[in-house]
Amino acid sequence: MYMDRLANPLQRAVAMLSASNKSILILFLCGATVGSVFVSLNIGTIDLSPAQVLSACLGKLGVSLGLPELAPESAQVILALRLPRILLALLVGMSLAICGTALQGLFRNPLADP
């Protein structure tokens, strides 16, 4: 009964979003994810600048944008430690969201109406 009163305004708010607004929202959320990954690559016990992180990531792909050369130890910290941890955290978060959605659909939980 309580969720019936809350679901109607929420459903109306979602229905009011047009297709272009939904695509803009998805692009914004993807950009926020990429931004948080980049910030996470910069944060750690070893201080690295954003230019060094870009140099390490793009240098591994063979792209050079005139960024300063990076020490091999710093590149190893980024590519062997920080990047795998961040990618694993993203995968775990996505899998938890998918599993939660599947369980809500399977058990038809009324508290999780769209």
C-alpha positions in Angstrom: 0.0 0.0 0.0 2.8 2.4 0.9 4.7 1.6 -2.3 1.6 2.2 -4.4 1.5 5.9 -3.3 5.3 6.3 -4.0 5.3 4.3 -7.3 2.9 6.6 -9.1 5.0 9.8 -8.9 8.1 7.9 -9.7 6.6 6.2 -12.7 5.3 9.6 -13.9 8.7 11.2 -13.5 10.3 8.4 -15.5 7.6 8.6 -18.1 8.2 12.4 -18.5 11.8 11.8 -19.6 12.0 11.9 -23.4 14.3 9.6 -25.3 16.8 12.4 -25.8 16.9 13.2 -22.1 17.4 9.5 -21.3 20.3 9.3 -23.7 21.8 12.4 -22.2 21.4 10.9 -18.7 23.1 7.7 -19.9 26.0 9.7 -21.5 26.4 11.7 -18.3 26.5 8.6 -16.1 29.1 7.0 -18.4 31.2 10.1 -18.4 31.0 10.2 -14.6 32.2 6.6 -14.5 35.1 7.4 -16.7 35.9 10.4 -14.6 35.8 8.5 -11.4 38.1 5.8 -12.9 40.6 8.5 -13.9 40.5 10.1 -10.5 41.0 6.7 -8.9 44.1 6.2 -11.0 45.5 9.4 -9.6 44.9 8.7 -5.9 47.3 6.5 -4.0 50.4 6.5 -1.8 52.6 7.4 -4.8 51.7 10.9 -6.0 51.1 10.9 -9.7 49.9 13.8 -11.8 47.1 13.4 -14.3 49.6 13.8 -17.1 51.6 10.9 -15.8 48.5 8.7 -15.7 47.6 9.6 -19.2 51.2 9.0 -20.3 51.2 5.5 -18.8 47.8 4.5 -20.2 48.3 5.9 -23.7 52.0 4.8 -23.8 50.9 1.2 -23.3 48.7 1.7 -26.4 51.5 3.2 -28.4 50.0 6.7 -28.5 52.2 9.7 -27.7 50.6 13.1 -27.1 53.8 14.8 -26.2 53.3 14.0 -22.5 56.4 13.8 -20.2 58.2 10.5 -20.1 57.2 8.3 -17.2 59.5 6.2 -15.0 59.0 2.5 -15.4 58.1 2.1 -11.7 55.3 4.6 -11.9 53.9 2.9 -15.0 54.0 -0.4 -13.2 52.1 1.1 -10.3 49.4 2.4 -12.6 49.1 -0.6 -15.0 49.8 -3.5 -12.7 48.3 -2.3 -9.4 45.7 0.5 -9.7 44.1 -0.3 -13.0 43.3 -4.0 -12.4 41.8 -3.1 -8.9 39.6 -0.4 -10.5 38.5 -2.6 -13.3 37.7 -5.4 -10.8 35.7 -3.0 -8.6 33.7 -1.9 -11.7 33.0 -5.6 -12.6 32.0 -6.5 -9.1 29.6 -3.5 -8.9 28.0 -4.3 -12.3 27.6 -7.9 -11.3 26.0 -7.0 -8.0 23.6 -4.7 -9.8 22.7 -7.4 -12.3 22.2 -10.1 -9.6 20.1 -7.8 -7.5 17.9 -7.0 -10.5 17.5 -10.6 -11.4 16.6 -11.6 -7.9 14.0 -8.8 -7.6 12.5 -10.0 -10.9 12.6 -13.6 -9.9 10.9 -13.1 -6.5 8.6 -10.3 -7.7 9.4 -8.2 -4.7 6.8 -5.4 -4.5 9.3 -3.1 -2.8 11.4 -2.9 -6.0 8.8 -1.8 -8.5 10.3 0.3 -11.3 
